[in-house]
């Protein structure tokens, strides 16, 4: 089978715009917390939700929630 990334290349995405974040209390705290809420996401199978991370970015994808595909991508997190 084709890799997931190639299967998602032509997917139409709805951008997730409502979120909260905590960048930590100090510059040396290596944890960033992001809270994204989508109604009904807990009923999706785990394979419908993925998040890819790099050292300075993440890309959250939710496939097939009420007929929509959602994406929340952030880059330049090192700053």
Phi, psi and omega in degrees: 000154179289148176300152181305316183303318181288330177291332183267000185300328184249019181282140174276131184246143167258127183285135174278120184245347179258119180198165170232157181216153175232114182271010180092165183273331183225163182296335184266004177276115188276019184243130173244131179248129178235131180247114178241129181238126176231123182298126177090358183298332181293345180269352179283151173292148182307328182291348179276353182235128178217157176215123178257136183240145165236184180296333185229017181203167169212158183218100181268131179231135176235120186254128169077032177271109183053041177079006180242156173244130185244147180219139176226106184239132177227138179235175180058041181283350181287349184268000000 
